[in-house]
Amino acid sequence: MIEYVIWGIPPNEKEEILLLEKPQGETIKSIEHAQKFKLWCENKGATNVRIQKIDLTENNILNLFTGAIQ
């Protein structure tokens, strides 16, 4: 499963934060929706807005844990 989250700097702030993870309680599951939310954040005054793709497929999660445990 692939999910997307939106990062950026809110208006009048200096540090990047997670702007959107689950708008209206739903995960962002397509790049098209992520791009629309990115534009929405920019229109609200956020800067340096970026989309992060999170790969939650079983193989990717196993690789993350396998690489961390040594």
Phi, psi and omega in degrees: 000136179250135175230160179232144173230158184245124178249154175173183179253116179295161177304141178066018177241166181242344184251144176288139175223169173285115183274315182219129176241309181223077179298132182056029176079004181247137176291153177273114189252359178224150179296328179297315177293321179300319180294323177294318178293324176299312179298319178300314179298318179296320179293336177275359175105002177288148179239165181050040182285135180218157179256131174250128176267128179245120181263108182255023177292154185304314181297320181293318179296317178298320179296322179298314181287321180297318180290334182277335183259116180221000000 
